Amino acid sequence: MSSIISEKSYHLYLETFSKVYWLRPITAIWRSIEASYFSFDKAFLQNSTVNWIELGVGDGIFSTVATGLPIPPNYDAYKWVREPGQDNLDLDGRPDFFDCPPDKKIFDLDRLNLKRYLGKNSLKTPWALGIDHKLNLLLKAKKLGTFKELRVASFNDPNILFKDHEFFDLCFSNSIYWSKNPSAVLEQVRNHIKESNQISLVLSLQLPNYRKYREDLLGSFGPMYNFFDKGRKEHYQAVYNVDEWTNMIEASGFQIVDNYFLANKNLVNSIEWLDNRELYPYYAKALKQVKFSDRIKIRKDFSNYIKTLGSESFRNGIFNATKETASYLLLKAKTK
């Protein structure tokens, strides 16, 4: 069964995502579609005692907005931005334009006292645990207060994702396809999901061709190539078709109850450029020259543009797809 996204729900999410991702129109639209499909806010309202986990939590923005939890009015997803020419590195040693706080050039996970940064908070939230392999993103998530606990761990070592005594009502992940062995991750999730409860997943159905376009173009810059954000090419470890993902999920002890096919493959390869990741540091540098009061207006103008673009895209079915043409599969599954 393939779901239909509610237009009313989509526009409500777009109102918030357009303000948070005001320099990333495609991301704002994309996240609004995903949030509308999963409807975490409705599930939370129906049962405020739920105990949820997210694998690949990143900066925590999606989980916060999708659950209907508050985002600070002046929250800026681009507060930490690597300026051109700086040598800030992310955890993997590559230049990172917008995920690394300026006071930490390299995070040493062996020596850094995680309890100083990551811990529990008192916000009423269904999210018990958020896991990601990037500490710099978890530091951002910590500021939102959405997760009671944040943990540094990698999909590629699934045996250490959970503790023996941990059991959850729901697991969400939009990045299981970053794992080299997603079936092992799913099996671990099954061992820690309570009976008759749910997993909600975003799964990749293609290896984006824009990776090659991006590398060919940026490679022509010579030594300047290292100053550009190359996107997420290294994260795509597991790409399967719909039937292959279905078989893997069912073999792990789940039964799919609903799905949604998102975005035609050719569309995804074309629109990636609209988010202009390579230009983030230059946007940020330019904005620093603008008075704070004027920045608010600029962000509002960008947000209004995204809402117009998002409304037209939805109305014309731009992101609709079929099993044969979809780039991503969104699904919900229950434990058997």
Secondary structure by P-SEA (a helix, b strand, c coil): cbbbbbaaaaaaaaaaaaaaacccaaaaaaaaaaaaaaaaaaaaaacccbbbbbcccccaaaaaaaaccccccccccccccccccccccccccccccccccccccccccccccccccbbbbcccccccbbbbccaaaaaaaaaaccccbbbbbbcccccccccccccccbbbbccccccccaaaaaaaaaacccccccccccccccccaaaaaaaaaaaacccccccccccccccccccccaaaaaaaaaaaccccccccccccaaaaacccccccccaaaaaaaaaaaccaaaaaaaaaaaaaaaaaaaaaaaaacccccccccccbbbbccccc
